[in-house]
Structures are given as structure tokens and as C-alpha cells.
Amino acid sequence: MLTPTVSATTSANGGQATPINNDLGQKDIFLKLLVAQMKNQNPEKPNDPTQMASQLAQFNMVDQQTQSTKLLQQLVDVMGSSQSSSSGVSASYLGKNVTVEQNQMNFNGTTQNFAAVTKFPAAEAQVTILDNTGAVVRSMNFTNLPAGANSLSWDGMTDSGAGAVQGTYSINVQAKDSHGVSVPTVIERSGIVDAVRLSAAGNTVMVGGISSDQSKITEIRL
């Protein structure tokens, strides 16, 4: 197989070495040598066309592998740069007081504060606290919630009047306007970011012992 290796040519006017593009130069040199080989072959012993076809096929395969390697390296560089930048941003949240879209909480026996963020004013809203099996332990009804963040709380009591056991609970809210039309509502909770977890799937922050996507952070305070 023809495998020329040329890194520079000499100009006719000054003898200065001129760099050759490694990709285009190698291809051009290979083809020129191949054509020269065909032109100068012995008429009585012509080159084997099968061998020449094999040389072309091998060169094409090596060229494709080279291009694929370059593209993969570019992809790795871009992903590495993005991951590094994202990791730096995530780490900066450590120790900060943040508000995050989060409807889960680790109940420790004390009153739990949260906010119901309504897109439009809600004439009525029902907030339910569910345990880790999905069973409702407490239902609370509210009226005349304005659009935006509405500060609410759960005192840790169940509908039966007993204290709820400590553990993980979730908050669900169903809000309606004065015409009975559903009002989009999300739950937000505030707390200190005590850990940051980095992964290829996306970075998460730990707030109050609950993991949330970094993208769910809606406010950062000093």
C-alpha cells in the first residue's frame, strides 16, 4: 500500500518549507503517486488492478477512521467543557439558601412550611399531605389565594388529630378559580443546599434531605 509521509514542500523562490495540510496533503500525494505509478508501469508487466483497488480501499478505510476519530474527540471536548462548567455552577450553590420546586419533605416532627405558587388567583384550593405509600394523612382547604407564591404550612397533625410519624411525605394541591376551572399550581420549599450530586444524567442539589434537579431552583438568597 502506498503510504507517503510528507510534512513540507520547498518553494522554488526561497527554499522555504511550506506546511502541507495533513488531511488534504496526504490524500493528494497518495492519488498523485497512484496516477504516476499507472503512467509509468511497464506495458509488458502492468500493475495488478486488483492490488491497486485494494490499495484504494485500504486508504479510504484509514481516512474514514481518521475522520471518525477527530469527530469523536471534538464531541468529547465539547461534553467535557460543558460538564466542567455545569459542575462549577452546581458547586456554587453549596451552603446557599434556595427556593426550589419540590413537593416532597422529610418530616421530623416540626411544622413544615411551603408555598403554593398559583399561576392565576384561586378561589379555593385543597392541599393534601400524603405518606410514602400515597395515602392521604391530612387534607387542608384554603380560599382566595392570589396569583403567585402563597405561604402555607403543615403542623404535622393527621386528619384524626394524631401526630404524624416522622418520615418522607409529599404535598399535593388542587386549586380552582371562581368558575371552577383548574388553576396551575406548583409547590415550592426553601432551605439550605447541603450537598450537590454530579452525574452524566444531570446535576442535583440536596435541600432538606430531598434531591432536586438543579433546574428546579427558582431563587437563591445570601
C-alpha positions as CSV (number, residue, x, y, z in Angstrom):
1,M,0.0,0.0,0.0
2,L,1.3,3.5,-0.8
3,T,1.9,5.3,2.5
4,P,3.8,8.6,1.7
5,T,4.6,10.8,4.7
6,V,5.4,14.4,3.8
7,S,5.2,17.3,6.1
8,A,6.6,20.2,4.0
9,T,7.4,21.2,0.4
10,T,10.2,23.6,-0.7
11,S,9.2,26.6,-2.7
12,A,11.1,27.5,-5.9
13,N,11.9,31.1,-4.9
14,G,13.3,30.9,-1.4
15,G,13.7,27.3,-0.3
16,Q,11.3,27.9,2.5
17,A,9.4,24.9,3.8
18,T,5.6,25.2,3.4
19,P,3.4,23.1,5.7
20,I,1.0,20.8,4.0
21,N,-2.5,20.3,5.3
22,N,-2.2,16.8,6.8
23,D,-5.7,15.7,5.6
24,L,-5.8,17.2,2.1
25,G,-2.0,16.8,1.6
26,Q,-1.9,13.1,2.3
27,K,-4.8,12.4,0.0
28,D,-3.4,14.5,-2.8
29,I,0.0,12.9,-2.5
30,F,-1.4,9.4,-2.5
31,L,-3.5,10.0,-5.6
32,K,-0.6,11.6,-7.5
33,L,1.7,8.7,-6.7
34,L,-1.0,6.3,-7.7
35,V,-1.5,8.1,-11.1
36,A,2.3,8.2,-11.6
37,Q,2.5,4.5,-10.9
38,M,-0.1,3.8,-13.5
39,K,1.5,6.1,-16.1
40,N,5.0,4.6,-15.6
41,Q,4.0,1.0,-15.3
42,N,5.8,-1.5,-17.6
43,P,3.5,-2.2,-20.5
44,E,4.7,-5.8,-20.5
45,K,4.0,-6.2,-16.8
46,P,1.2,-3.9,-15.9
47,N,0.2,-3.4,-12.3
48,D,-2.4,-5.8,-10.9
49,P,-5.7,-3.8,-10.9
50,T,-6.9,-5.9,-8.0
51,Q,-3.9,-4.8,-5.9
52,M,-4.5,-1.2,-6.9
53,A,-8.2,-1.4,-6.0
54,S,-7.2,-2.9,-2.6
55,Q,-4.8,0.0,-2.0
56,L,-7.6,2.5,-2.7
57,A,-10.0,0.6,-0.4
58,Q,-7.4,0.5,2.4
59,F,-6.6,4.2,2.1
60,N,-10.3,5.1,2.1
61,M,-10.9,3.0,5.2
62,V,-8.0,4.6,7.1
63,D,-9.2,8.0,6.0
64,Q,-12.7,7.3,7.4
65,Q,-11.3,6.1,10.7
66,T,-9.2,9.2,11.0
67,Q,-12.2,11.5,10.4
68,S,-14.3,9.5,12.8
69,T,-11.6,9.8,15.5
70,K,-11.5,13.5,15.0
71,L,-15.2,13.9,15.3
72,L,-15.3,11.8,18.4
73,Q,-12.6,13.8,20.0
74,Q,-14.4,17.1,19.2
75,L,-17.6,15.6,20.9
76,V,-15.6,14.6,24.0
77,D,-14.0,18.0,24.2
78,V,-17.4,19.8,24.0
79,M,-19.0,17.5,26.5
80,G,-16.1,17.8,28.9
81,S,-16.2,21.6,28.7
82,S,-20.0,21.6,29.3
83,Q,-19.8,19.2,32.2
84,S,-16.9,21.2,33.8
85,S,-18.9,24.5,33.5
86,S,-22.1,22.9,34.9
87,S,-20.2,21.3,37.8
88,G,-18.7,24.7,38.8
89,V,-22.2,26.3,38.8
90,S,-23.7,23.5,40.9
91,A,-20.9,23.6,43.5
92,S,-21.5,27.3,43.9
93,Y,-24.9,26.5,45.4
94,L,-23.4,24.8,48.4
95,G,-24.4,26.5,51.7
96,K,-26.8,28.8,49.9
97,N,-30.4,29.4,51.0
98,V,-32.5,28.5,48.0
99,T,-36.1,28.1,46.9
100,V,-36.8,25.0,44.8
101,E,-39.8,23.4,43.1
102,Q,-40.2,20.5,45.4
103,N,-43.3,18.7,46.7
104,Q,-41.5,16.3,49.0
105,M,-40.3,16.8,52.5
106,N,-38.6,14.9,55.3
107,F,-40.9,15.4,58.3
108,N,-39.0,15.5,61.6
109,G,-41.9,16.2,63.9
110,T,-41.9,20.0,63.5
111,T,-44.1,22.3,61.5
112,Q,-43.3,22.2,57.7
113,N,-43.5,25.4,55.7
114,F,-44.0,25.5,52.0
115,A,-45.6,27.7,49.3
116,A,-48.3,27.0,46.8
117,V,-47.5,29.0,43.7
118,T,-50.6,29.6,41.6
119,K,-50.5,30.9,38.1
120,F,-53.8,32.7,38.5
121,P,-55.9,33.7,41.5
122,A,-57.6,30.7,43.1
123,A,-60.9,30.9,44.8
124,E,-60.3,27.6,46.6
125,A,-57.5,25.1,47.0
126,Q,-57.2,21.8,48.6
127,V,-53.8,20.7,49.9
128,T,-53.3,17.1,50.8
129,I,-50.3,15.6,52.6
130,L,-49.5,12.0,51.6
131,D,-47.2,9.4,53.2
132,N,-44.7,7.3,51.3
133,T,-47.4,4.8,50.3
134,G,-49.6,7.5,48.7
135,A,-52.2,7.5,51.4
136,V,-53.7,10.9,52.5
137,V,-52.8,11.7,56.1
138,R,-54.0,15.3,56.1
139,S,-56.4,17.5,54.0
140,M,-56.4,21.3,54.3
141,N,-58.7,23.7,52.5
142,F,-57.8,27.3,51.6
143,T,-59.7,30.1,49.9
144,N,-58.9,33.3,48.0
145,L,-55.3,32.6,47.1
146,P,-53.8,35.4,45.0
147,A,-51.7,34.6,42.0
148,G,-48.1,33.9,42.9
149,A,-46.5,32.3,46.0
150,N,-48.8,31.7,48.9
151,S,-47.1,30.8,52.2
152,L,-48.7,27.7,53.8
153,S,-47.7,25.2,56.4
154,W,-48.5,21.8,57.9
155,D,-48.4,21.4,61.6
156,G,-47.6,17.7,61.4
157,M,-51.0,16.5,62.6
158,T,-53.2,13.9,60.7
159,D,-56.9,14.2,60.0
160,S,-57.6,12.1,63.0
161,G,-55.8,14.6,65.3
162,A,-52.8,12.4,66.0
163,G,-49.2,13.4,65.3
164,A,-47.8,12.0,62.1
165,V,-44.9,9.7,62.3
166,Q,-41.5,11.0,61.1
167,G,-40.6,10.2,57.5
168,T,-40.9,11.3,53.9
169,Y,-44.2,12.9,52.8
170,S,-45.4,14.6,49.6
171,I,-47.6,17.6,49.1
172,N,-50.4,17.7,46.5
173,V,-52.5,20.8,45.7
174,Q,-55.7,21.1,43.6
175,A,-56.7,24.8,43.0
176,K,-59.7,26.2,41.1
177,D,-60.8,29.7,40.2
178,S,-64.2,31.2,40.8
179,H,-65.7,29.4,37.8
180,G,-64.4,26.0,38.9
181,V,-61.6,26.0,36.3
182,S,-58.4,24.3,37.5
183,V,-55.6,26.7,38.3
184,P,-52.0,25.5,37.5
185,T,-50.1,25.3,40.8
186,V,-46.7,24.1,42.0
187,I,-45.2,23.6,45.4
188,E,-42.0,25.3,46.4
189,R,-39.9,24.8,49.5
190,S,-36.9,26.7,50.9
191,G,-33.8,25.5,52.6
192,I,-30.0,25.3,52.7
193,V,-28.2,23.3,49.9
194,D,-26.2,20.8,52.0
195,A,-24.9,18.7,49.1
196,V,-24.5,18.7,45.3
197,R,-24.6,15.5,43.3
198,L,-23.0,15.4,39.9
199,S,-23.8,12.9,37.2
200,A,-24.0,12.4,33.5
201,A,-27.8,12.5,33.7
202,G,-27.8,15.9,35.3
203,N,-26.7,17.7,38.5
204,T,-28.9,17.7,41.6
205,V,-28.9,19.6,44.8
206,M,-29.9,18.3,48.3
207,V,-32.3,20.6,50.1
208,G,-33.7,19.4,53.4
209,G,-32.5,15.9,52.7
210,I,-34.5,15.8,49.4
211,S,-32.8,15.7,46.0
212,S,-34.0,18.1,43.3
213,D,-32.8,18.9,39.8
214,Q,-30.6,22.0,39.6
215,S,-33.0,23.4,37.1
216,K,-35.8,23.4,39.7
217,I,-34.1,26.2,41.7
218,T,-36.2,29.3,41.5
219,E,-34.5,31.7,43.9
220,I,-31.1,32.0,45.6
221,R,-30.5,34.1,48.7
222,L,-27.4,35.1,50.7
